[in-house]
C-alpha cells in the first residue's frame, strides 16, 4: 500500500511486482533451473537494470535445456518452488493454479505458456490473480548471460538479496529492437527508447548492432530501419494501442509522439551515422556532497509528496507541476543532490523560462505528473541504473494527484476547496470521497449492509 501511494499505481499492480520478486527468487533457488533458465524481456529490465520504469507483468525465459519443456517436470518443479516461496514469504501459490501448456510456436518448435495463481498480502476476493510465464528453447543467445541482483525494495528482501541469470544489457537492447521490427507493439517502442536513454549503462553500440544482425538473420527478417518501421501496416495500430497496452503499467502515460519522434535518434546511433550526444551534468555547487548519489532502487523518502513520481518523470522526460512555498511552477527535473549538511536538493529548470532552480525536497508541498514532455538540457541524474542498495523507510507516503493540461499550460482548479480523493476499501470495495489524501477509513458497512473491518484504503481517483 505504501509503494502504491509512492508510485501512484493501483495496489494490485504493485502487489504483482512484489510477488514477481519472490517467484524469481524461487526460480534461482531451484538447482535444476538456476543455470538453465535465462531471464529476459520487460520484467527483466524492470527488476534487474532500472527500477524507475514501467511495471511489467510477465516472466520471459530462454531455456538452455529442452528437457525442461515438459508439462509434468514444470508442474512438479513449480509446486516445490511454491512451497519454498510460502515458507520464505507467506505468499500462497495453490498447486491447482500451477498450469503449463505446451504448444508449437511459429517456427515449428515447442514453447510453453505457464500460468500460476497467487494469494498475496492484499488477500483479494474472487478469482486469484495470475502470473504468466513464457518459456522457449529456440531463441538465439548471442552473448553470454550475466547474473544480476533483482530489485526487491520490500521489507522482506532476503539478507543476501535475490539474484537471477539474465540477458546482458546489449542482448536485451538488440532483442527489443528485433521485437519492435517484427511486431511493432507499444511496449517494444517504449523499451527501445528507454534503453537508449540510459547513458550510465553505456552499451557497446557495435555489440548491440552485431547481436541485432544475428537475431534478425536467425528469425529470417530484414534488419530494421526507421523507414521500414514507418511503412509497416502495424504502425497505425502501434499508435492506436499505445494507451491500451501501457497506461496501467505507468503512473501517467507519456505521449506516443514523444517516443516515436525519438526513435530515429536510436537508429542513427545504432548504425553509427550520428554519435549519441552525451549531456553534461547539472552544475554542482560548493555546498554539495560530491560523493553522494541517489539510490537506484525505489524507496520512501520521508517527504510530504511521493518523490518517486518525480524520479519517474525525469526518466520519462516529463515535466512536473510543483508547488513550493505556496507557488506553483512547471519544472524539468534533472538531478538530486545532497548538501554537506544533509539536505536533499532537487535541481531543475523552469519549463517556461529555462531558469535554474533548486528545491529542498522536504519543503515541496505538492507534485503532480504531467503529460508535457521536455528535451533534456542536462544529464538525467535522478535515476541511476543498476542494483544500488538503499535503506527502506517505514514512512507512509501521501497519494499522487494529477492535473490535466490545456495547450501546454496548467489551469488551476476552479474551486478554492482543492482536490477530492476517492478512497476505496480493499476489503469490501466500497468507495468514499475525502477532502485529503488520508486513507484511514471510519467504521462502515459493505455494499450488502454488513459491517466491514477494512481500516486502510487506497486512492483510486483524484478529482479537481
C-alpha positions in Angstrom: 0.0 0.0 0.0 2.9 2.3 0.8 4.5 1.7 -2.6 1.2 2.1 -4.4 1.0 5.7 -3.0 4.6 6.3 -3.8 4.2 5.3 -7.4 0.6 6.5 -8.0 -0.4 3.0 -9.2 -3.1 0.6 -8.2 -2.2 -1.6 -5.3 -2.8 -4.8 -7.2 -0.1 -3.8 -9.8 2.4 -3.2 -7.0 1.4 -6.4 -5.3 2.2 -8.4 -8.5 5.6 -6.7 -8.7 6.2 -7.9 -5.1 5.1 -11.4 -5.9 7.2 -11.4 -9.1 10.3 -10.8 -7.0 9.7 -13.9 -4.9 8.9 -16.1 -7.9 12.2 -15.0 -9.5 13.9 -15.9 -6.2 12.3 -19.3 -6.2 13.4 -20.0 -9.8 17.0 -19.0 -9.0 16.9 -21.1 -5.8 16.0 -24.2 -7.7 19.2 -26.1 -8.6 17.6 -27.5 -11.8 16.6 -24.1 -13.1 19.1 -21.5 -11.9 21.7 -22.3 -14.6 19.4 -23.4 -17.4 16.8 -20.5 -17.3 17.9 -17.1 -18.7 15.7 -14.2 -17.8 14.8 -11.6 -20.5 12.0 -9.2 -21.5 10.4 -6.1 -19.9 10.2 -7.6 -16.4 14.0 -8.3 -16.6 14.7 -4.7 -17.5 12.4 -3.5 -14.6 13.8 -5.9 -12.0 17.5 -6.1 -12.9 18.5 -2.9 -14.6 16.5 0.2 -13.8 13.7 0.4 -11.2 12.1 3.6 -12.3 10.4 2.0 -15.3 7.1 0.6 -16.5 5.7 -2.2 -14.3 5.8 -5.4 -16.3 3.7 -8.4 -15.6 5.1 -11.5 -17.4 8.2 -13.6 -16.8 10.1 -14.5 -20.0 12.9 -17.1 -20.1 15.1 -18.7 -22.7 15.9 -22.2 -21.7 19.1 -24.0 -22.5 17.7 -27.4 -21.7 14.9 -28.7 -23.9 14.2 -31.4 -21.3 12.5 -28.7 -19.2 9.8 -28.1 -21.8 7.7 -30.9 -20.3 4.4 -30.3 -18.5 5.0 -32.8 -15.7 8.5 -31.5 -15.0 7.3 -27.9 -14.9 4.3 -28.6 -12.7 6.3 -30.7 -10.2 9.1 -28.1 -10.1 6.8 -25.2 -9.5 4.8 -26.9 -6.8 8.2 -27.3 -5.0 9.1 -23.7 -5.7 5.6 -22.6 -4.4 6.3 -24.4 -1.1 9.6 -22.6 -0.8 8.1 -19.2 -1.6 5.4 -19.8 1.0 7.9 -20.7 3.7 10.0 -17.7 3.0 7.3 -15.0 2.4 3.8 -16.3 3.2 2.7 -15.9 -0.5 0.4 -18.7 -1.4 0.6 -20.4 -4.8 -2.1 -23.1 -4.7 -1.0 -26.2 -6.6 -4.2 -26.4 -8.6 -3.4 -23.0 -10.1 0.0 -24.1 -11.5 -0.6 -24.8 -15.2 1.7 -25.2 -18.2 0.6 -25.5 -21.8 3.0 -26.9 -24.4 2.4 -25.7 -28.0 4.2 -25.4 -31.3 5.4 -21.9 -32.0 5.5 -20.3 -35.5 9.0 -21.8 -36.0 7.6 -25.3 -35.5 9.4 -25.8 -32.2 7.9 -26.3 -28.8 7.3 -23.4 -26.4 5.4 -23.2 -23.1 2.9 -20.8 -21.7 2.6 -21.1 -17.9 0.1 -19.6 -15.5 0.4 -19.6 -11.7 -2.2 -18.1 -9.4 -1.2 -16.4 -6.1 -2.7 -15.1 -3.0 -0.6 -12.1 -1.8 -0.8 -9.8 1.2 -3.9 -8.0 -0.2 -6.0 -11.1 0.0 -8.2 -10.1 -2.8 -11.6 -11.7 -3.2 -12.7 -13.6 -6.2 -10.5 -15.5 -8.6 -6.8 -15.3 -7.9 -4.5 -13.0 -9.9 -2.1 -14.9 -12.1 1.5 -14.5 -13.4 2.2 -15.6 -16.9 5.5 -17.4 -17.9 6.7 -17.6 -21.5 9.3 -20.3 -22.0 11.2 -21.2 -25.1 14.4 -23.0 -26.0 14.9 -21.9 -29.6 15.8 -18.3 -29.2 19.3 -17.3 -30.3 21.5 -16.5 -27.4 24.3 -14.4 -29.0 26.1 -13.2 -25.8 27.0 -14.8 -22.5 24.3 -14.3 -19.9 25.1 -12.4 -16.7 23.9 -12.8 -13.1 22.2 -9.6 -11.8 20.8 -8.5 -8.5 17.0 -8.3 -8.6 15.4 -5.1 -7.3 13.1 -6.1 -4.4 12.6 -3.0 -2.3 10.2 -4.5 0.1 10.9 -5.1 3.8 11.1 -8.9 3.4 14.0 -8.7 1.0 16.3 -11.7 1.8 19.5 -10.7 3.7 21.6 -11.9 0.8 19.4 -10.3 -1.8 17.8 -12.0 -4.8 19.8 -12.9 -8.0 18.9 -14.3 -11.4 20.8 -15.3 -14.6 19.6 -13.0 -17.4 20.4 -11.5 -20.8 23.2 -8.9 -20.9 22.2 -5.3 -21.5 23.4 -5.4 -25.1 21.5 -8.5 -25.8 18.3 -7.1 -24.2 18.7 -4.0 -26.4 19.2 -6.0 -29.6 16.2 -8.3 -28.7 13.9 -5.3 -28.1 14.8 -3.7 -31.4 14.2 -7.0 -33.2 10.9 -7.4 -31.4 9.9 -3.8 -32.4 10.7 -4.6 -36.1 8.8 -7.9 -36.0 5.6 -6.9 -34.2 5.6 -3.1 -33.5 3.9 -3.2 -30.1 3.8 -0.2 -27.8 5.9 -1.8 -25.0 8.7 -2.5 -27.5 8.8 1.1 -28.6 8.7 2.3 -25.0 11.5 -0.2 -24.1 13.8 0.6 -27.1 13.7 4.4 -26.4 14.1 3.8 -22.7 17.1 1.6 -23.2 18.7 4.2 -25.5 18.2 6.9 -22.9 20.2 5.1 -20.2 23.5 7.0 -20.5 25.0 5.4 -17.4 24.6 1.9 -18.8 26.9 2.8 -21.7 26.2 -0.2 -24.0 28.7 -1.1 -26.7 27.0 0.1 -29.9 28.9 -2.3 -32.2 28.0 -5.3 -29.9 24.3 -4.3 -30.0 24.3 -4.0 -33.8 26.2 -7.2 -34.3 23.8 -9.0 -32.0 20.8 -7.5 -33.7 22.1 -8.7 -37.1 22.4 -12.2 -35.8 18.9 -12.2 -34.3 17.3 -10.9 -37.5 19.1 -13.4 -39.6 18.0 -16.2 -37.2 14.4 -15.0 -37.4 14.6 -14.6 -41.2 13.6 -10.9 -41.1 15.3 -7.8 -42.5 17.4 -5.6 -40.2 15.1 -2.8 -39.3 15.4 0.9 -40.2 13.3 3.8 -39.3 11.9 3.8 -42.8 10.9 0.2 -42.6 9.1 0.8 -39.3 7.2 3.8 -40.6 6.0 1.9 -43.7 4.8 -1.3 -41.9 1.0 -1.7 -41.7 1.3 -2.2 -37.9 2.4 1.4 -37.5 -1.2 2.7 -37.2 -2.1 0.0 -34.7 1.0 0.8 -32.7 -0.2 4.4 -32.0 -3.8 3.3 -31.5 -2.9 0.7 -28.9 -0.4 2.9 -27.0 -2.7 3.7 -24.1 -4.5 0.3 -24.0 -1.3 -1.6 -23.6 0.8 0.7 -21.4 -1.4 3.0 -19.3 -2.0 0.5 -16.5 1.8 -0.1 -16.1 2.7 3.6 -15.6 1.8 6.4 -13.2 1.0 8.5 -16.2 1.3 7.7 -19.9 3.9 9.7 -21.8 2.7 11.0 -25.3 3.2 8.5 -28.1 4.8 11.1 -30.3 7.4 11.8 -27.7 8.7 8.3 -28.1 8.1 7.9 -31.8 10.0 11.1 -32.6 13.0 10.0 -30.6 13.2 6.6 -32.4 15.2 8.0 -35.4 18.0 9.0 -32.9 18.2 5.4 -31.7 18.8 4.1 -35.3 21.2 6.9 -36.1 23.3 5.9 -33.0 22.9 2.2 -33.7 24.1 2.4 -37.3 26.9 4.8 -36.4 25.7 7.7 -38.6 25.4 10.1 -35.7 27.1 9.7 -32.4 25.0 9.9 -29.3 25.1 13.2 -27.6 26.2 13.0 -24.0 24.5 15.7 -21.9 26.6 17.5 -19.3 25.8 17.1 -15.7 23.8 19.8 -13.9 26.3 22.2 -12.3 27.4 21.2 -8.8 27.7 24.0 -6.2 30.3 24.2 -3.4 27.8 23.2 -0.8 27.1 19.8 -2.4 28.5 16.5 -1.1 30.4 15.2 -4.2 30.4 11.5 -3.0 26.6 11.1 -2.6 24.5 9.5 -5.4 20.7 8.9 -5.4 19.8 5.2 -4.9 19.0 3.0 -7.9 16.1 1.3 -6.0 12.9 2.9 -5.1 12.4 3.9 -1.5 10.3 6.0 0.8 11.8 9.5 1.1 10.1 10.8 4.2 8.6 13.8 2.4 5.2 15.3 2.1 4.9 14.1 -1.5 5.7 10.7 -3.1 9.1 11.6 -4.5 9.3 8.5 -6.7 6.9 10.1 -9.1 9.4 12.9 -9.7 12.0 10.3 -10.5 9.6 8.6 -12.9 9.0 12.0 -14.6 12.7 12.5 -15.0 13.3 9.1 -16.5 10.5 9.6 -19.0 11.4 13.3 -19.8 8.1 14.6 -18.5 7.5 17.9 -16.7 6.3 18.1 -13.1 3.8 20.5 -11.8 5.4 21.6 -8.5 4.1 23.5 -5.5 6.8 25.2 -3.5 6.5 28.0 -1.0 2.8 28.2 -1.9 3.6 28.9 -5.5 3.1 26.6 -8.5 5.6 26.2 -11.3 6.2 23.7 -14.2 9.6 22.2 -13.9 12.0 19.9 -15.8 13.6 17.6 -13.1 17.3 16.8 -13.6 19.3 15.9 -10.6 19.1 15.0 -6.9 22.0 16.2 -4.8 22.7 16.1 -1.1 24.3 19.1 0.7 27.2 18.7 3.1 24.8 19.4 6.0 22.5 16.5 4.9 19.6 18.3 2.9 18.4 16.8 -0.3 18.0 19.2 -3.2 16.1 18.7 -6.4 17.8 20.5 -9.2 15.5 21.6 -12.0 14.8 24.0 -14.8 11.6 26.0 -15.0 9.9 25.0 -18.2 8.6 28.4 -19.2 11.7 30.5 -18.9 14.6 28.0 -18.6 15.9 29.3 -15.2 17.8 27.0 -12.9 16.2 26.3 -9.6 17.0 24.1 -6.5 14.2 22.8 -4.2 14.7 21.1 -0.8 12.6 18.0 -1.1 11.4 18.2 2.5 9.8 21.5 1.6 8.0 20.5 -1.6 4.3 20.9 -0.9 2.8 19.1 -3.9 4.0 17.4 -7.1 1.9 16.2 -10.0 2.9 14.3 -13.1 2.1 15.9 -16.4 2.0 14.7 -20.0 4.2 17.6 -21.1 7.5 16.3 -22.5 10.8 18.1 -22.4 14.1 17.7 -24.3 16.8 17.4 -21.6 19.3 20.2 -21.4 21.4 18.3 -18.9 22.0 14.7 -18.0 19.2 13.0 -16.1 20.8 12.1 -12.8 17.7 11.2 -10.7 17.5 7.6 -11.7 20.9 5.8 -11.8 20.7 2.3 -13.3 21.8 -1.0 -11.7 21.4 -2.7 -8.3 22.4 0.1 -5.9 21.2 -0.7 -2.4 19.2 1.7 -0.4 17.5 1.5 3.1 13.8 1.1 3.2 11.9 3.6 5.2 8.7 2.9 7.1 7.1 6.2 6.3 3.7 6.1 4.6 3.7 8.5 1.7 0.8 10.6 0.5 -1.0 9.8 -2.7 -0.4 11.2 -6.2 -2.6 14.0 -7.5 -2.9 14.7 -11.3 -3.8 17.7 -13.2 -4.8 17.9 -16.8 -3.0 20.4 -19.1 -4.6 22.6 -21.8 -2.3 23.5 -24.7 0.8 23.1 -22.6 -0.4 25.4 -19.7 -1.9 24.4 -16.5 -5.3 25.6 -15.4 -5.7 26.0 -11.7 -8.6 24.3 -10.0 -11.8 26.3 -10.4 -12.8 25.7 -6.9 -11.0 27.1 -3.9 -11.7 23.9 -1.9 -8.9 21.8 -3.5 -8.9 18.3 -4.8 -11.2 15.4 -3.6 -9.7 12.0 -3.1 -11.7 8.8 -3.9 -10.6 6.2 -1.4 -11.5 2.5 -2.0 -11.7 -0.1 0.8 -9.6 -3.1 -0.2 -11.8 -5.5 1.8 -15.3 -4.7 0.5 -14.6 -2.4 -2.5 -16.8 0.4 -1.2 -15.6 3.9 -2.2 -15.5 7.1 -0.1 -14.7 10.7 -1.1 -12.2 12.5 1.2 -11.0 16.1 1.2 -7.5 15.0 2.0 -5.4 12.1 0.8 -5.5 10.4 4.2 -6.6 6.8 3.6 -7.8 5.9 7.0 -11.4 4.6 6.9 -14.0 5.0 9.5 -16.3 2.1 10.6 -18.6 1.3 7.7 -20.8 -1.3 6.1 -20.2 -3.2 2.9 -22.5 -3.0 -0.1 -24.7 -5.7 1.4 -25.1 -3.8 4.6 -22.8 -6.0 6.7 -20.0 -4.5 8.9 -16.7 -4.2 7.1 -13.4 -4.2 9.0 -11.3 -2.5 6.4 -9.4 0.3 8.1 -6.9 1.5 5.5 -8.0 2.2 1.9 -6.1 3.4 -1.2 -6.6 6.3 -3.6 -8.2 5.3 -6.9 -9.0 8.7 -8.2 -8.3 12.4 -7.6 -10.9 14.9 -8.6 -10.3 18.6 -9.1 
